[in-house]
Amino acid sequence: MTKTFKRAVLPAITAVLFVFVIALTLVPTVYADVASGNSYGNVAAVQARLSTLGYYTSTVDGKWGSRTTAAVKKFQTDSGLKADGIVGASTASKLKIKLPVTGGIALGKTTANIAAVQARLKTYGYYKSAVDGVWGNGTLAAILKYQSNAGLTVDGVVGSGTASKLGITLSAASRSGGISKGKTAANVKAVQNALKSAGYYTSSVDGVWGKRTMCAVMHFQSDCGLTVDGVVGASTEKKLGITLGSGSTGGTGSVNGTNISDSDLNLLARCVYGESRGEPYNGQVAVAAVVLNRVRSSKFPNSISGVIYQKGAFTAVSDGQINLTPNQSAYNAARDALNGWDPTGGCLYYYNPATATSSWIWSLTVHIKIGKHNFAL
């Protein structure tokens, strides 16, 4: 080979090798994965089972990485499977997980159901975040880890088996907890103060029953080994170390500083019965609360009768159902609303989306759905 040839060829070869090395460094590391997809639930389920079996020691975070791959391969080798790091049907079967994982609660992701699950998982050390009744990846990961350790089907769904093991009772109906002796402002404040002192409630003590108060009650009940239902009955009251007053002895209530007469109470109960009988109890309270919110608003008449009989305001008035005799549930709902319980958080309107005919009503912002009604502002 001539010197001229060497001078021409060697730099070219060097350049090619340099480009090849650079290309190799730019190729991303590829990890094996779950055959049905690396969704958060799928990966977390794999990690949860590997953790239970002692193959995975990192956090169950739903993120696939080199540690998860290594753990899968080691498990596959020990199980006589092809050690390719891919969780296919055979590996999933050996791991005893049900893919794909979507997670959920068999009877519905209502606030009360989710809070009950979170409360129990927190008591058992599986859930680290706040008991807030909101479904998220943290709740799903905790369920998967619990199911794995408890020998249950690892699918992320809280069905009857998982609920029974957790020691909770779920409901298909929407629930919002409560106080057996009545949700008077004084009773709610007493509960909130006791929960705050015990470190379960971090919001303001305002005497208004809401989601945060219910979730705090459920967390407290779980830690104390009580029935996790969000209702402050005799046992929960005793554990909290408080004595609550009877809601029935606190008078009818007042709106805008004006005491409510028996006739106003009766009219409000008739409105509740005509508009929402057959709805969940908190949905009946919500209807009464909307009436009272209107009384307090400058946009509407300033009396219960004025609001209810305002032209076109309530279907029960238009079709005559306002004249029906209300049942005890309607009276209780009216009293609870008068005593400060507002499940809607201040809404001024509600409607049934399946039967609503007004085009204007659809422009409102829906804040909560209870039963068949949307409650809006």
C-alpha positions as YAML, in Angstrom:
chain: A
units: angstrom
residues:
- id: 1
  name: MET
  ca: [0.00, 0.00, 0.00]
- id: 2
  name: THR
  ca: [1.41, 3.37, -0.99]
- id: 3
  name: LYS
  ca: [1.81, 6.22, 1.42]
- id: 4
  name: THR
  ca: [-0.66, 8.27, -0.61]
- id: 5
  name: PHE
  ca: [-3.31, 5.52, -0.28]
- id: 6
  name: LYS
  ca: [-2.79, 5.25, 3.49]
- id: 7
  name: ARG
  ca: [-3.13, 8.99, 3.89]
- id: 8
  name: ALA
  ca: [-6.47, 8.89, 2.03]
- id: 9
  name: VAL
  ca: [-8.01, 5.74, 3.58]
- id: 10
  name: LEU
  ca: [-7.05, 5.84, 7.25]
- id: 11
  name: PRO
  ca: [-8.77, 9.15, 8.07]
- id: 12
  name: ALA
  ca: [-11.92, 7.89, 6.37]
- id: 13
  name: ILE
  ca: [-11.93, 4.67, 8.42]
- id: 14
  name: THR
  ca: [-11.32, 6.65, 11.60]
- id: 15
  name: ALA
  ca: [-14.24, 8.96, 10.79]
- id: 16
  name: VAL
  ca: [-16.57, 6.01, 10.17]
- id: 17
  name: LEU
  ca: [-15.60, 4.38, 13.47]
- id: 18
  name: PHE
  ca: [-16.12, 7.69, 15.30]
- id: 19
  name: VAL
  ca: [-19.61, 8.09, 13.85]
- id: 20
  name: PHE
  ca: [-20.42, 4.45, 14.76]
- id: 21
  name: VAL
  ca: [-19.34, 4.98, 18.38]
- id: 22
  name: ILE
  ca: [-21.35, 8.20, 18.63]
- id: 23
  name: ALA
  ca: [-24.40, 6.43, 17.17]
- id: 24
  name: LEU
  ca: [-24.13, 3.69, 19.76]
- id: 25
  name: THR
  ca: [-24.07, 6.22, 22.58]
- id: 26
  name: LEU
  ca: [-27.19, 7.90, 21.22]
- id: 27
  name: VAL
  ca: [-29.26, 4.68, 21.12]
- id: 28
  name: PRO
  ca: [-31.57, 4.78, 24.17]
- id: 29
  name: THR
  ca: [-31.52, 1.92, 26.64]
- id: 30
  name: VAL
  ca: [-34.46, -0.35, 25.84]
- id: 31
  name: TYR
  ca: [-36.16, -2.21, 28.64]
- id: 32
  name: ALA
  ca: [-38.49, -5.15, 28.23]
- id: 33
  name: ASP
  ca: [-42.05, -4.52, 29.39]
- id: 34
  name: VAL
  ca: [-45.62, -5.70, 29.85]
- id: 35
  name: ALA
  ca: [-47.02, -7.29, 26.72]
- id: 36
  name: SER
  ca: [-50.41, -5.64, 27.23]
- id: 37
  name: GLY
  ca: [-48.90, -2.18, 27.69]
- id: 38
  name: ASN
  ca: [-46.83, -0.25, 30.17]
- id: 39
  name: SER
  ca: [-49.73, 1.59, 31.78]
- id: 40
  name: TYR
  ca: [-49.31, 2.76, 35.36]
- id: 41
  name: GLY
  ca: [-51.62, 0.03, 36.64]
- id: 42
  name: ASN
  ca: [-49.96, -2.79, 34.71]
- id: 43
  name: VAL
  ca: [-46.44, -1.86, 35.79]
- id: 44
  name: ALA
  ca: [-47.48, -1.21, 39.39]
- id: 45
  name: ALA
  ca: [-49.18, -4.62, 39.54]
- id: 46
  name: VAL
  ca: [-46.02, -6.35, 38.31]
- id: 47
  name: GLN
  ca: [-43.89, -4.43, 40.79]
- id: 48
  name: ALA
  ca: [-46.29, -5.15, 43.65]
- id: 49
  name: ARG
  ca: [-46.18, -8.90, 43.08]
- id: 50
  name: LEU
  ca: [-42.41, -8.96, 42.60]
- id: 51
  name: SER
  ca: [-42.08, -6.97, 45.81]
- id: 52
  name: THR
  ca: [-44.25, -9.43, 47.73]
- id: 53
  name: LEU
  ca: [-42.20, -12.32, 46.36]
- id: 54
  name: GLY
  ca: [-38.90, -10.66, 47.24]
- id: 55
  name: TYR
  ca: [-37.63, -9.95, 43.72]
- id: 56
  name: TYR
  ca: [-38.20, -6.19, 43.67]
- id: 57
  name: THR
  ca: [-37.01, -3.90, 46.47]
- id: 58
  name: SER
  ca: [-37.65, -0.47, 44.99]
- id: 59
  name: THR
  ca: [-40.77, 1.70, 45.22]
- id: 60
  name: VAL
  ca: [-43.96, 0.53, 43.53]
- id: 61
  name: ASP
  ca: [-44.24, 3.59, 41.31]
- id: 62
  name: GLY
  ca: [-45.76, 2.27, 38.08]
- id: 63
  name: LYS
  ca: [-42.65, 3.25, 36.07]
- id: 64
  name: TRP
  ca: [-40.80, 0.63, 34.07]
- id: 65
  name: GLY
  ca: [-37.02, 0.68, 34.40]
- id: 66
  name: SER
  ca: [-33.90, -1.46, 34.58]
- id: 67
  name: ARG
  ca: [-34.65, -2.65, 38.14]
- id: 68
  name: THR
  ca: [-38.09, -3.87, 37.15]
- id: 69
  name: THR
  ca: [-36.61, -5.66, 34.12]
- id: 70
  name: ALA
  ca: [-33.94, -7.34, 36.24]
- id: 71
  name: ALA
  ca: [-36.54, -8.45, 38.79]
- id: 72
  name: VAL
  ca: [-38.79, -9.89, 36.06]
- id: 73
  name: LYS
  ca: [-35.89, -11.78, 34.47]
- id: 74
  name: LYS
  ca: [-34.82, -13.24, 37.82]
- id: 75
  name: PHE
  ca: [-38.39, -14.33, 38.55]
- id: 76
  name: GLN
  ca: [-38.71, -15.86, 35.09]
- id: 77
  name: THR
  ca: [-35.47, -17.80, 35.50]
- id: 78
  name: ASP
  ca: [-36.52, -19.14, 38.91]
- id: 79
  name: SER
  ca: [-39.94, -20.07, 37.50]
- id: 80
  name: GLY
  ca: [-38.56, -21.95, 34.50]
- id: 81
  name: LEU
  ca: [-39.77, -19.35, 32.03]
- id: 82
  name: LYS
  ca: [-37.90, -17.67, 29.19]
- id: 83
  name: ALA
  ca: [-35.94, -14.87, 30.85]
- id: 84
  name: ASP
  ca: [-36.77, -12.12, 28.35]
- id: 85
  name: GLY
  ca: [-38.06, -9.55, 30.83]
- id: 86
  name: ILE
  ca: [-41.41, -9.37, 29.07]
- id: 87
  name: VAL
  ca: [-44.52, -9.94, 31.17]
- id: 88
  name: GLY
  ca: [-46.71, -11.92, 28.82]
- id: 89
  name: ALA
  ca: [-49.54, -14.31, 29.60]
- id: 90
  name: SER
  ca: [-47.31, -17.02, 31.11]
- id: 91
  name: THR
  ca: [-45.37, -14.67, 33.35]
- id: 92
  name: ALA
  ca: [-48.54, -12.85, 34.43]
- id: 93
  name: SER
  ca: [-50.14, -16.19, 35.28]
- id: 94
  name: LYS
  ca: [-47.11, -17.24, 37.34]
- id: 95
  name: LEU
  ca: [-47.15, -13.87, 39.10]
- id: 96
  name: LYS
  ca: [-50.89, -14.28, 39.74]
- id: 97
  name: ILE
  ca: [-51.85, -10.89, 38.41]
- id: 98
  name: LYS
  ca: [-54.78, -10.02, 36.16]
- id: 99
  name: LEU
  ca: [-53.81, -7.82, 33.24]
- id: 100
  name: PRO
  ca: [-54.63, -5.27, 31.98]
- id: 101
  name: VAL
  ca: [-55.14, -3.36, 35.23]
- id: 102
  name: THR
  ca: [-57.53, -0.41, 35.19]
- id: 103
  name: GLY
  ca: [-58.39, -0.32, 38.89]
- id: 104
  name: GLY
  ca: [-61.54, 0.86, 40.56]
- id: 105
  name: ILE
  ca: [-64.27, 0.03, 43.04]
- id: 106
  name: ALA
  ca: [-66.88, -2.53, 42.06]
- id: 107
  name: LEU
  ca: [-69.76, -0.50, 43.54]
- id: 108
  name: GLY
  ca: [-68.56, 2.84, 42.18]
- id: 109
  name: LYS
  ca: [-65.89, 5.46, 42.80]
- id: 110
  name: THR
  ca: [-68.00, 7.58, 45.10]
- id: 111
  name: THR
  ca: [-66.23, 9.86, 47.57]
- id: 112
  name: ALA
  ca: [-67.34, 7.74, 50.52]
- id: 113
  name: ASN
  ca: [-66.23, 4.44, 48.95]
- id: 114
  name: ILE
  ca: [-62.82, 5.80, 47.97]
- id: 115
  name: ALA
  ca: [-62.32, 7.43, 51.37]
- id: 116
  name: ALA
  ca: [-63.20, 4.18, 53.16]
- id: 117
  name: VAL
  ca: [-60.65, 2.28, 51.06]
- id: 118
  name: GLN
  ca: [-57.98, 4.95, 51.58]
- id: 119
  name: ALA
  ca: [-58.62, 5.09, 55.32]
- id: 120
  name: ARG
  ca: [-58.14, 1.34, 55.78]
- id: 121
  name: LEU
  ca: [-55.09, 1.21, 53.51]
- id: 122
  name: LYS
  ca: [-53.59, 4.13, 55.44]
- id: 123
  name: THR
  ca: [-54.22, 2.40, 58.77]
- id: 124
  name: TYR
  ca: [-52.47, -0.69, 57.41]
- id: 125
  name: GLY
  ca: [-49.52, 1.35, 56.12]
- id: 126
  name: TYR
  ca: [-50.11, 0.91, 52.38]
- id: 127
  name: TYR
  ca: [-51.38, 4.39, 51.57]
- id: 128
  name: LYS
  ca: [-49.25, 7.41, 52.43]
- id: 129
  name: SER
  ca: [-51.25, 10.37, 51.12]
- id: 130
  name: ALA
  ca: [-54.26, 12.21, 52.55]
- id: 131
  name: VAL
  ca: [-57.63, 10.49, 52.88]
- id: 132
  name: ASP
  ca: [-59.45, 12.74, 50.43]
- id: 133
  name: GLY
  ca: [-61.93, 10.50, 48.62]
- id: 134
  name: VAL
  ca: [-60.23, 11.15, 45.27]
- id: 135
  name: TRP
  ca: [-59.12, 8.21, 43.12]
- id: 136
  name: GLY
  ca: [-55.54, 8.41, 41.87]
- id: 137
  name: ASN
  ca: [-52.40, 6.40, 41.14]
- id: 138
  name: GLY
  ca: [-51.38, 6.48, 44.79]
- id: 139
  name: THR
  ca: [-54.63, 4.77, 45.78]
- id: 140
  name: LEU
  ca: [-54.31, 2.24, 42.96]
- id: 141
  name: ALA
  ca: [-50.71, 1.35, 43.87]
- id: 142
  name: ALA
  ca: [-51.69, 0.87, 47.51]
- id: 143
  name: ILE
  ca: [-54.56, -1.44, 46.55]
- id: 144
  name: LEU
  ca: [-52.32, -3.52, 44.28]
- id: 145
  name: LYS
  ca: [-49.69, -3.92, 47.00]
- id: 146
  name: TYR
  ca: [-52.32, -4.82, 49.58]
- id: 147
  name: GLN
  ca: [-53.99, -7.37, 47.29]
- id: 148
  name: SER
  ca: [-50.62, -8.94, 46.53]
- id: 149
  name: ASN
  ca: [-49.60, -9.27, 50.17]
- id: 150
  name: ALA
  ca: [-53.05, -10.50, 51.19]
- id: 151
  name: GLY
  ca: [-53.10, -13.30, 48.60]
- id: 152
  name: LEU
  ca: [-55.98, -11.74, 46.65]
- id: 153
  name: THR
  ca: [-56.37, -11.38, 42.88]
- id: 154
  name: VAL
  ca: [-54.09, -8.50, 41.93]
- id: 155
  name: ASP
  ca: [-56.33, -6.45, 39.64]
- id: 156
  name: GLY
  ca: [-56.58, -3.10, 41.44]
- id: 157
  name: VAL
  ca: [-60.35, -3.43, 41.77]
- id: 158
  name: VAL
  ca: [-61.91, -3.30, 45.23]
- id: 159
  name: GLY
  ca: [-64.60, -5.93, 44.91]
- id: 160
  name: SER
  ca: [-66.33, -7.91, 47.64]
- id: 161
  name: GLY
  ca: [-63.22, -10.00, 48.41]
- id: 162
  name: THR
  ca: [-60.89, -7.04, 48.86]
- id: 163
  name: ALA
  ca: [-63.51, -5.01, 50.73]
- id: 164
  name: SER
  ca: [-64.17, -7.91, 53.09]
- id: 165
  name: LYS
  ca: [-60.45, -8.36, 53.72]
- id: 166
  name: LEU
  ca: [-60.10, -4.63, 54.40]
- id: 167
  name: GLY
  ca: [-63.05, -4.78, 56.78]
- id: 168
  name: ILE
  ca: [-65.16, -2.15, 55.06]
- id: 169
  name: THR
  ca: [-68.68, -2.06, 53.62]
- id: 170
  name: LEU
  ca: [-69.07, -0.33, 50.28]
- id: 171
  name: SER
  ca: [-72.29, 1.12, 48.90]
- id: 172
  name: ALA
  ca: [-73.68, 1.60, 45.40]
- id: 173
  name: ALA
  ca: [-75.52, 4.71, 46.64]
- id: 174
  name: SER
  ca: [-73.85, 8.08, 47.09]
- id: 175
  name: ARG
  ca: [-73.12, 8.77, 50.77]
- id: 176
  name: SER
  ca: [-71.80, 11.79, 52.59]
- id: 177
  name: GLY
  ca: [-71.56, 10.59, 56.18]
- id: 178
  name: GLY
  ca: [-73.09, 12.60, 58.98]
- id: 179
  name: ILE
  ca: [-73.85, 12.91, 62.67]
- id: 180
  name: SER
  ca: [-76.50, 10.68, 64.19]
- id: 181
  name: LYS
  ca: [-77.69, 13.42, 66.52]
- id: 182
  name: GLY
  ca: [-77.95, 15.94, 63.70]
- id: 183
  name: LYS
  ca: [-75.64, 18.09, 61.62]
- id: 184
  name: THR
  ca: [-76.16, 21.23, 63.64]
- id: 185
  name: ALA
  ca: [-73.39, 23.82, 63.38]
- id: 186
  name: ALA
  ca: [-72.53, 23.19, 67.05]
- id: 187
  name: ASN
  ca: [-72.26, 19.43, 66.57]
- id: 188
  name: VAL
  ca: [-70.18, 19.75, 63.41]
- id: 189
  name: LYS
  ca: [-67.83, 22.21, 65.10]
- id: 190
  name: ALA
  ca: [-67.42, 19.86, 68.07]
- id: 191
  name: VAL
  ca: [-66.52, 17.00, 65.73]
- id: 192
  name: GLN
  ca: [-64.14, 19.15, 63.69]
- id: 193
  name: ASN
  ca: [-62.40, 20.47, 66.80]
- id: 194
  name: ALA
  ca: [-61.91, 16.96, 68.20]
- id: 195
  name: LEU
  ca: [-60.58, 15.68, 64.87]
- id: 196
  name: LYS
  ca: [-58.29, 18.70, 64.56]
- id: 197
  name: SER
  ca: [-56.86, 18.11, 68.03]
- id: 198
  name: ALA
  ca: [-56.22, 14.47, 67.12]
- id: 199
  name: GLY
  ca: [-54.47, 15.45, 63.88]
- id: 200
  name: TYR
  ca: [-57.09, 14.13, 61.45]
- id: 201
  name: TYR
  ca: [-58.66, 17.39, 60.30]
- id: 202
  name: THR
  ca: [-56.58, 20.27, 58.93]
- id: 203
  name: SER
  ca: [-59.22, 22.62, 57.49]
- id: 204
  name: SER
  ca: [-61.03, 25.46, 59.24]
- id: 205
  name: VAL
  ca: [-63.50, 24.71, 62.00]
- id: 206
  name: ASP
  ca: [-66.55, 26.23, 60.33]
- id: 207
  name: GLY
  ca: [-69.44, 24.08, 61.52]
- id: 208
  name: VAL
  ca: [-70.27, 23.06, 57.95]
- id: 209
  name: TRP
  ca: [-70.35, 19.37, 57.12]
- id: 210
  name: GLY
  ca: [-68.47, 18.54, 53.96]
- id: 211
  name: LYS
  ca: [-66.20, 16.04, 52.22]
- id: 212
  name: ARG
  ca: [-63.12, 16.93, 54.26]
- id: 213
  name: THR
  ca: [-64.94, 16.43, 57.55]
- id: 214
  name: MET
  ca: [-66.36, 13.09, 56.40]
- id: 215
  name: CYS
  ca: [-62.95, 11.88, 55.19]
- id: 216
  name: ALA
  ca: [-61.36, 12.88, 58.49]
- id: 217
  name: VAL
  ca: [-64.05, 10.98, 60.39]
- id: 218
  name: MET
  ca: [-63.44, 7.87, 58.26]
- id: 219
  name: HIS
  ca: [-59.68, 8.04, 58.80]
- id: 220
  name: PHE
  ca: [-60.25, 8.38, 62.56]
- id: 221
  name: GLN
  ca: [-62.74, 5.50, 62.59]
- id: 222
  name: SER
  ca: [-60.33, 3.24, 60.71]
- id: 223
  name: ASP
  ca: [-57.43, 3.92, 63.07]
- id: 224
  name: CYS
  ca: [-59.69, 3.32, 66.07]
- id: 225
  name: GLY
  ca: [-61.09, 0.02, 64.77]
- id: 226
  name: LEU
  ca: [-64.59, 1.42, 64.34]
- id: 227
  name: THR
  ca: [-67.02, 0.90, 61.46]
- id: 228
  name: VAL
  ca: [-65.71, 3.08, 58.63]
- id: 229
  name: ASP
  ca: [-68.89, 4.81, 57.45]
- id: 230
  name: GLY
  ca: [-68.20, 8.50, 58.05]
- id: 231
  name: VAL
  ca: [-71.15, 8.74, 60.44]
- id: 232
  name: VAL
  ca: [-70.52, 10.05, 63.95]
- id: 233
  name: GLY
  ca: [-72.67, 7.72, 66.01]
- id: 234
  name: ALA
  ca: [-72.40, 6.83, 69.69]
- id: 235
  name: SER
  ca: [-69.16, 4.82, 69.36]
- id: 236
  name: THR
  ca: [-67.35, 7.44, 67.28]
- id: 237
  name: GLU
  ca: [-68.61, 10.22, 69.53]
- id: 238
  name: LYS
  ca: [-67.27, 8.37, 72.57]
- id: 239
  name: LYS
  ca: [-63.88, 7.72, 70.96]
- id: 240
  name: LEU
  ca: [-63.63, 11.39, 70.04]
- id: 241
  name: GLY
  ca: [-64.27, 12.23, 73.68]
- id: 242
  name: ILE
  ca: [-67.12, 14.62, 72.97]
- id: 243
  name: THR
  ca: [-70.79, 14.93, 73.91]
- id: 244
  name: LEU
  ca: [-73.00, 16.15, 71.09]
- id: 245
  name: GLY
  ca: [-76.36, 17.86, 71.40]
- id: 246
  name: SER
  ca: [-79.58, 16.55, 69.91]
- id: 247
  name: GLY
  ca: [-80.37, 18.26, 66.64]
- id: 248
  name: SER
  ca: [-84.08, 17.97, 67.37]
- id: 249
  name: THR
  ca: [-83.80, 20.35, 70.37]
- id: 250
  name: GLY
  ca: [-82.00, 23.15, 68.58]
- id: 251
  name: GLY
  ca: [-85.06, 24.81, 67.06]
- id: 252
  name: THR
  ca: [-86.08, 24.93, 63.45]
- id: 253
  name: GLY
  ca: [-83.20, 27.14, 62.36]
- id: 254
  name: SER
  ca: [-82.82, 30.51, 60.72]
- id: 255
  name: VAL
  ca: [-81.93, 32.11, 57.40]
- id: 256
  name: ASN
  ca: [-80.35, 35.55, 57.09]
- id: 257
  name: GLY
  ca: [-80.83, 35.97, 60.83]
- id: 258
  name: THR
  ca: [-84.60, 35.37, 60.62]
- id: 259
  name: ASN
  ca: [-86.07, 32.46, 62.55]
- id: 260
  name: ILE
  ca: [-87.91, 29.93, 60.43]
- id: 261
  name: SER
  ca: [-91.52, 29.23, 61.27]
- id: 262
  name: ASP
  ca: [-93.18, 25.83, 61.29]
- id: 263
  name: SER
  ca: [-95.05, 26.78, 58.11]
- id: 264
  name: ASP
  ca: [-91.74, 27.57, 56.38]
- id: 265
  name: LEU
  ca: [-90.34, 24.22, 57.50]
- id: 266
  name: ASN
  ca: [-93.44, 22.46, 56.21]
- id: 267
  name: LEU
  ca: [-93.22, 24.26, 52.85]
- id: 268
  name: LEU
  ca: [-89.51, 23.44, 52.50]
- id: 269
  name: ALA
  ca: [-90.24, 19.78, 53.31]
- id: 270
  name: ARG
  ca: [-93.03, 19.74, 50.70]
- id: 271
  name: CYS
  ca: [-90.63, 21.17, 48.13]
- id: 272
  name: VAL
  ca: [-88.04, 18.51, 48.99]
- id: 273
  name: TYR
  ca: [-90.66, 15.75, 48.74]
- id: 274
  name: GLY
  ca: [-92.14, 17.02, 45.48]
- id: 275
  name: GLU
  ca: [-88.76, 17.63, 43.84]
- id: 276
  name: SER
  ca: [-86.57, 14.79, 45.13]
- id: 277
  name: ARG
  ca: [-88.39, 11.89, 46.76]
- id: 278
  name: GLY
  ca: [-86.66, 8.68, 45.74]
- id: 279
  name: GLU
  ca: [-83.29, 10.47, 45.57]
- id: 280
  name: PRO
  ca: [-80.41, 9.67, 47.99]
- id: 281
  name: TYR
  ca: [-80.86, 11.39, 51.33]
- id: 282
  name: ASN
  ca: [-77.98, 13.82, 50.75]
- id: 283
  name: GLY
  ca: [-79.64, 14.65, 47.42]
- id: 284
  name: GLN
  ca: [-82.81, 15.61, 49.29]
- id: 285
  name: VAL
  ca: [-80.79, 17.79, 51.67]
- id: 286
  name: ALA
  ca: [-79.12, 19.33, 48.62]
- id: 287
  name: VAL
  ca: [-82.48, 20.40, 47.15]
- id: 288
  name: ALA
  ca: [-83.40, 22.10, 50.44]
- id: 289
  name: ALA
  ca: [-79.95, 23.72, 50.54]
- id: 290
  name: VAL
  ca: [-80.46, 25.20, 47.06]
- id: 291
  name: VAL
  ca: [-83.69, 26.82, 48.24]
- id: 292
  name: LEU
  ca: [-81.90, 28.32, 51.25]
- id: 293
  name: ASN
  ca: [-78.93, 29.42, 49.13]
- id: 294
  name: ARG
  ca: [-81.38, 31.33, 46.94]
- id: 295
  name: VAL
  ca: [-82.96, 32.98, 49.98]
- id: 296
  name: ARG
  ca: [-79.47, 34.22, 50.96]
- id: 297
  name: SER
  ca: [-78.65, 35.37, 47.41]
- id: 298
  name: SER
  ca: [-79.49, 38.87, 46.18]
- id: 299
  name: LYS
  ca: [-80.55, 37.34, 42.86]
- id: 300
  name: PHE
  ca: [-83.67, 35.72, 44.35]
- id: 301
  name: PRO
  ca: [-86.54, 36.53, 46.74]
- id: 302
  name: ASN
  ca: [-85.47, 36.73, 50.39]
- id: 303
  name: SER
  ca: [-87.93, 34.24, 51.85]
- id: 304
  name: ILE
  ca: [-88.49, 30.48, 51.54]
- id: 305
  name: SER
  ca: [-92.01, 30.94, 50.20]
- id: 306
  name: GLY
  ca: [-90.84, 33.65, 47.79]
- id: 307
  name: VAL
  ca: [-88.12, 31.39, 46.37]
- id: 308
  name: ILE
  ca: [-90.28, 28.28, 46.09]
- id: 309
  name: TYR
  ca: [-93.25, 30.06, 44.51]
- id: 310
  name: GLN
  ca: [-91.16, 32.19, 42.15]
- id: 311
  name: LYS
  ca: [-92.66, 31.71, 38.70]
- id: 312
  name: GLY
  ca: [-91.15, 28.78, 36.82]
- id: 313
  name: ALA
  ca: [-88.59, 28.03, 39.53]
- id: 314
  name: PHE
  ca: [-89.68, 24.54, 40.64]
- id: 315
  name: THR
  ca: [-91.43, 21.78, 38.72]
- id: 316
  name: ALA
  ca: [-93.20, 20.61, 41.88]
- id: 317
  name: VAL
  ca: [-95.06, 23.93, 42.03]
- id: 318
  name: SER
  ca: [-95.95, 23.83, 38.34]
- id: 319
  name: ASP
  ca: [-97.38, 20.29, 38.43]
- id: 320
  name: GLY
  ca: [-98.98, 20.50, 41.87]
- id: 321
  name: GLN
  ca: [-96.69, 18.05, 43.68]
- id: 322
  name: ILE
  ca: [-95.87, 20.83, 46.14]
- id: 323
  name: ASN
  ca: [-99.24, 20.02, 47.74]
- id: 324
  name: LEU
  ca: [-98.35, 16.39, 48.51]
- id: 325
  name: THR
  ca: [-97.83, 15.39, 52.15]
- id: 326
  name: PRO
  ca: [-94.09, 15.07, 52.81]
- id: 327
  name: ASN
  ca: [-92.62, 12.03, 54.55]
- id: 328
  name: GLN
  ca: [-90.25, 12.03, 57.53]
- id: 329
  name: SER
  ca: [-87.20, 11.89, 55.26]
- id: 330
  name: ALA
  ca: [-88.24, 15.16, 53.60]
- id: 331
  name: TYR
  ca: [-88.70, 16.84, 56.99]
- id: 332
  name: ASN
  ca: [-85.32, 15.55, 58.18]
- id: 333
  name: ALA
  ca: [-83.64, 16.81, 55.01]
- id: 334
  name: ALA
  ca: [-85.25, 20.24, 55.42]
- id: 335
  name: ARG
  ca: [-84.08, 20.45, 59.06]
- id: 336
  name: ASP
  ca: [-80.54, 19.33, 58.17]
- id: 337
  name: ALA
  ca: [-80.32, 22.04, 55.52]
- id: 338
  name: LEU
  ca: [-81.66, 24.64, 57.95]
- id: 339
  name: ASN
  ca: [-79.04, 23.51, 60.47]
- id: 340
  name: GLY
  ca: [-76.24, 24.27, 58.03]
- id: 341
  name: TRP
  ca: [-75.67, 21.14, 55.94]
- id: 342
  name: ASP
  ca: [-75.13, 22.01, 52.29]
- id: 343
  name: PRO
  ca: [-73.93, 19.04, 50.19]
- id: 344
  name: THR
  ca: [-73.78, 21.33, 47.13]
- id: 345
  name: GLY
  ca: [-71.24, 23.79, 48.49]
- id: 346
  name: GLY
  ca: [-73.38, 26.83, 47.75]
- id: 347
  name: CYS
  ca: [-75.12, 25.93, 44.49]
- id: 348
  name: LEU
  ca: [-78.14, 27.94, 43.33]
- id: 349
  name: TYR
  ca: [-79.48, 25.57, 40.67]
- id: 350
  name: TYR
  ca: [-80.08, 21.89, 40.04]
- id: 351
  name: TYR
  ca: [-81.54, 19.88, 37.19]
- id: 352
  name: ASN
  ca: [-81.99, 16.35, 35.91]
- id: 353
  name: PRO
  ca: [-79.83, 16.09, 32.75]
- id: 354
  name: ALA
  ca: [-82.05, 13.29, 31.44]
- id: 355
  name: THR
  ca: [-85.20, 15.43, 31.43]
- id: 356
  name: ALA
  ca: [-84.00, 19.06, 31.34]
- id: 357
  name: THR
  ca: [-85.44, 21.01, 28.40]
- id: 358
  name: SER
  ca: [-83.99, 24.46, 29.06]
- id: 359
  name: SER
  ca: [-81.04, 25.28, 26.83]
- id: 360
  name: TRP
  ca: [-79.88, 27.91, 29.33]
- id: 361
  name: ILE
  ca: [-79.44, 25.41, 32.16]
- id: 362
  name: TRP
  ca: [-76.69, 23.61, 30.22]
- id: 363
  name: SER
  ca: [-74.52, 26.73, 30.29]
- id: 364
  name: LEU
  ca: [-74.12, 26.50, 34.07]
- id: 365
  name: THR
  ca: [-71.04, 25.06, 35.75]
- id: 366
  name: VAL
  ca: [-71.86, 21.74, 37.43]
- id: 367
  name: HIS
  ca: [-70.18, 21.40, 40.83]
- id: 368
  name: ILE
  ca: [-71.53, 18.04, 41.97]
- id: 369
  name: LYS
  ca: [-73.87, 15.27, 40.83]
- id: 370
  name: ILE
  ca: [-76.02, 13.59, 43.48]
- id: 371
  name: GLY
  ca: [-78.40, 10.88, 42.39]
- id: 372
  name: LYS
  ca: [-80.12, 12.04, 39.19]
- id: 373
  name: HIS
  ca: [-79.51, 15.74, 39.76]
- id: 374
  name: ASN
  ca: [-76.68, 18.03, 38.68]
- id: 375
  name: PHE
  ca: [-76.10, 20.90, 41.12]
- id: 376
  name: ALA
  ca: [-74.68, 24.04, 39.55]
- id: 377
  name: LEU
  ca: [-73.81, 27.71, 39.83]
...
